[in-house]
Amino acid sequence: MTIQWKDGHVSHYPATWLRCNVFSESDPDPVADMPPQLWDAATCRDRIQIFDFNNLLSDDRAFFALLREVKGLGIAIIENVPQKVRQIHRLAERCGYLTPCNYGEAFQVKAKVDPSSIADTSSYLSVHTDLTYFNDTLDVLMLHCIAQADGEGGENMLVDGFKIANDLRQSAPKLFDILTTEVLEYHDHGHDAVGDFFQHSRVRTIRLNDKGVVNKIIFSDHGRSAMFCMDVDNVVATYEALACFADLLHDPINVFRYRMRGGKCPSAKRIPGDILVLDNHRVLHGRRLSP
């Protein structure tokens, strides 16, 4: 199509371009507008996709399929990852970069004598989203298993926060509304890669987009401050909403458990491990202590 404007300027527009740019009447973007596929433990076990590490590094189509899976399901598993550090760097550099935080660009989770994070212990870790004390939390989280602990336990606990929020909206709409409006405070302090740090944020547990659809979950019981920046009359109701939300999060029907592989086989040779890729705005993760 050719248009001649009042000032004499002439513009040429391909018909396909015009069809893709008709504002509210345009077709949904196949990636940006992809609806989330909600899941519980059983459906995630049946649906989760497994990708090969070397294939992702060499095949753009395979890597795009991984990104689509994380967008749609919020979670994916990558197998056959070399058992050494900086493998997540190799993946990130395929499409962007790693976002540094107070623990560094990437950090190793180990049981430490004097940990600066509860992650660096051998304790049970309730499901949560990472870096809740940031005002702008990270989008995608990658967990690489370099050495799995001996014995049983230590499984990852994974929950679809979007499903939980929608379940709460159906069963207790008033409690859902509280978590979309009341502001909670999170903080973290200690000493790590950047030296001494103190992080603080004020955020809502459930965030909605302009159409009222859930598009972000920010939740961490072990990172939440006791301080509530809200009317004192709303505190009890907020605790009730948080308790109901947490009960749904920890209901076994919603918790997909996955023990990542990696370490040494009986002959002491290194065996490839896993990388777990999570949408940190959606999928909550934790650590199971024992069977």
N, C-alpha and C positions, 0 to 999 in steps of 0.2 A: 504494500500500500504506500502511496506517495501523498504527502500533505504539503500544501503550499500555505505558509502562515501569512498573517497580515503584513508583516514587515518584509515579505518577499523571500524569506528563508524557506528552503525546501527540505523536508525530512523523508527518509525512506525507511519503512518498517516491514520486516518479514511477517507474514501472516502468523507463523508459529510463535514469534516473539509477542505479538499482540494477544494471541490466545493465552499465553502464559502470564500476561500482565494485565488482567482485567479486574484487579482489585478483589473485592469480595466474591466475585463470580469465578475466580481462577480455581483451577484444580488444586487439591491438596498437595503439598510438597511430599514426595514419597519417603523422605527421611525426616525432615523437621516436623511434619504433621503425623508421623507414624503413631497410632494409638498404642499405649502400653499393653502388653499381654500379662494380665495379672495371674499370680500363681500362689499356691500353697505348697506344702512339702511334697505331696504326691505328684502334682502336675509339674513342678520344677524338676523332679527326678526323671520324669518322662520326657521333658521338653528341652532340658539344658543341652547346649551344643558344645562339642569338644573340637578344638583346633590344634593343628600341628605347628610347633614353634618355627621350624625351618621353612615351612610352607608360607607362613605369614610374612617372613622376612623377604621372600623372593617373589611372591605372587600378589599383585595388587588386588585382584578380585577376591582372593581369600581374605586379605586384610579388610577390604570393604565389607565382606560378609561378617567379619568379627564386629566391626563397628555397628552394623545394622542390628546384630544380635544384642549388643549391649544397650542400644537404643530401645529395642522392642521388649526384651525380657529383663534387661538390667543386669545380666550376669552371664559369664561364659568361662569355660575352662580351657587352658592351653597346656598341652602335654609335650613331652620330650624336650624340656628346657634344660640347657647345660647347668650343672651344679656349681655355679660360681656367680659372683656378684656382677652387677651392671647389665644383666640380661633385660631388665625392665627398661633400661635406657635405650637399648637397641630397638625395642618395640615402640617406645614413645617417639623416638626420632623418625619413625616411619610416617608420622602424621603431625607431629608437633614437638612438645618438649615437656619435661617434668617441672612441676611447680614446687619451688623450695618452700620450706616452712621452718619453724624453730628447731626441728629435729634434723634439718639438712635437706638436700635434694632427694635423698632416699635414705632410709635407715633400716638397720637390721634389728629384728625383734629377738632378743635373747633374755633369759632369766638372769637378772643382775642383782648384786648385793644391795646396791643403793640406786634403784631405778628412778628415772625422772618421769616415767610413764607407767601406768598400770599394765600396759601391754608388755613391758619388760619384766614380767613376773611369770610364775607357773600357776597363777591363780585362775579361777573361773572369771570370765569376762562377759558380762551381760551384753546383749545385742545393742548396737549403737551406730550412729554415723560418725565418721572421723572429722576431727578438727572443728567441732561445734563452736569452739571459742574464737573462730575466725568469723568476721562479718561476711565474708564471701568464701564459703567452704569449697573444697576442691570438687571437681566434677567426677573424675574417674579414679578409682583406687585399684592398684595392682599389688597382689600379694604373691611373692615368689617363695616357694618352699625349697630351701637349699639343703636343710638337714632336718628330717622329721624325728621327733623324740621317740625313744624306745617305749614299748608297752602300749597299752590302750589309752583311750581318751584323747584330748587335745583336738577334737574335731572342730571344724568351723561350723558355727550356727548362722544360718542365713535366712533372712525374712524379707518379703516384699512389702515395704512400707506403704506403697500406693494401695495395695490390697487392704492392708490393715486400716488405713485412713478411710477408705470407702466402706469397709465393714462397719467402722465406728459411725460413719455418717448415716448408715441405714439403721443401726441398732440404737444409737444414742445421739441424735442430731444436735442436741444442746451441748453435749460434751465436745462433739466435733467442732462446733462453732467456737467454743472456748479456746481450743488449741489452734484455731486459725486467727484468733484476735489477740489473745493475751501474750505479752512479751516475757520471755524467760531470759535469765542471765547465765552465761557459761564463762568459766575461767580456767586457766592452766598456768602454772608457774614452776620453775625449776631451772636446771642447768643442763645444756646439751650442746649441739653443734655450733650454735650461735653465741654460746655463753649463757649468762643469766637472762631469763625471759619471763614476762608476765603478759598473758594474752587474755582478752576480755571481749565478749560480744553480748548483744541484746537481740534476740531473734524469736520468731514464732515457730512452734513445733511443726505445724502443717501450713504450707504456703499454697495458694491457689493462683492460677493464671487469670487473665482478664475474662475468661469464660466460666470461671468458677470451678475449673478442673484442678485436681491436686497435681502439682508439678515439682514439689520439693518437700522432703522430710528432714528435720534437724532435731536429733534426739540423742541424748547420752546421759544416763543417770549418774555415772561416775564423773562427768564433767560439769554437771549443773551446779550452779551456785545456790546457796540457801536464800540469797537475796532475790526478792521478787519486786520488780519495778512496776507495781500495779496497785490499784485500790485495795486496801486491806480486806474489804468485804468480798473481794473476788478470789482470795487466796484459797479458801477451803474448796470452792468449786473447781479451781484449777488443779488442785491436788487430786480431786476425784476424777477429773478428766485424764490426768497423767496416769493414774492407777489403772483406769479402764483401758487406756491405750497400751500400757505395759503388759497387762494381762493378755490382751490379744496378741501382742508381739511374742510372748513366751508360750502361747498355747502350742503344744506339740504338733497340732495339725498344720500349723503355719511355718514351723521351723524345719528347713531343709538342712540336713547335716552332711558334711563332706570332709573327709580326712585327706588332706593333701599328701601327695607322695613325693619322696625325695630322700636322699641319703646314701647309705651303703648297703649292698647286698651281702649275704654271708661270706662271700669270697673277698670282701673288703673293697670291691670295685665300685666306683661311682655309678649310680643309676640316674637316668634323667628324672626331673621333677615336674611340678605343676606350677602354673601361674593362674591365680584366680582373679578375674577382671570383674569389677563391680561398679555400678552407677552409684556413687556415694550420695547422690541426692535422693536416692530411692531405696536401695538395698541396705538393710542394717546387718551388721556382722558381729559375731562374738566368738568366744572360745569355750568349749565344753571341757570340764575338768576330768570327769570320770564316766564310765559307762552308765 
